[in-house]
């Protein structure tokens, strides 16, 4: 287990992708910005948060690596 994804992690991820921030809840997050909203997967956030780990994936709101 690498860690869990929080709203602040999603917000930081979205900002790093050029959006204003993130909204929603576990399994239903979206980035929002001037071009509208874009759904975000937990796996995207985990891969962004833990770039040096192999095969990063999620189980619920938990980031895992194998």
C-alpha positions as CSV (number, residue, x, y, z in Angstrom):
1,X,0.0,0.0,0.0
2,X,1.4,3.4,-1.0
3,X,-1.3,5.7,0.5
4,X,-4.8,6.9,0.2
5,X,-6.1,9.6,-2.2
6,X,-7.7,12.6,-0.6
7,X,-9.6,15.6,-2.0
8,X,-6.4,17.7,-1.6
9,X,-4.5,15.1,-3.8
10,X,-7.2,15.3,-6.5
11,X,-7.1,19.1,-6.3
12,X,-3.3,19.2,-6.7
13,X,-3.5,16.7,-9.5
14,X,-6.0,18.7,-11.4
15,X,-4.0,21.9,-10.9
16,X,-0.9,20.2,-12.3
17,X,-3.0,19.3,-15.4
18,X,-3.9,23.0,-15.9
19,X,-7.3,23.0,-14.3
20,X,-8.5,25.2,-11.4
21,X,-9.0,22.3,-9.1
22,X,-10.9,19.1,-8.4
23,X,-14.4,18.4,-7.1
24,X,-16.4,15.3,-6.2
25,X,-15.8,12.3,-4.0
26,X,-14.2,8.9,-4.0
27,X,-14.8,7.2,-7.4
28,X,-16.5,10.3,-8.8
29,X,-13.8,13.1,-9.0
30,X,-13.6,15.6,-11.8
31,X,-11.2,18.4,-12.6
32,X,-12.8,21.8,-13.5
33,X,-11.5,24.7,-15.4
34,X,-12.2,27.2,-18.2
35,X,-12.7,24.4,-20.7
36,X,-15.3,22.6,-18.5
37,X,-15.1,19.5,-16.4
38,X,-13.2,16.2,-17.0
39,X,-13.6,13.0,-15.1
40,X,-10.6,11.8,-13.1
41,X,-9.8,8.2,-12.2
42,X,-8.3,7.3,-9.0
43,X,-5.6,5.5,-10.9
44,X,-4.6,8.7,-12.7
45,X,-4.2,10.5,-9.4
46,X,-2.2,7.6,-7.9
47,X,0.1,7.4,-10.9
48,X,0.7,11.1,-10.6
49,X,1.3,10.9,-6.9
50,X,3.7,7.9,-7.0
51,X,5.6,8.2,-10.3
52,X,8.5,6.1,-9.3
53,X,6.5,2.9,-8.5
54,X,5.7,0.1,-10.9
55,X,2.2,-0.9,-11.8
56,X,0.4,1.7,-9.7
57,X,-3.3,1.1,-9.4
58,X,-6.2,1.7,-7.0
59,X,-8.4,-0.3,-4.7
60,X,-11.1,2.1,-3.6
61,X,-9.2,5.2,-2.5
62,X,-6.0,3.3,-1.8
63,X,-3.0,3.5,-4.1
64,X,-1.3,0.1,-4.6
65,X,1.9,-1.0,-6.4
66,X,3.1,-4.4,-7.4
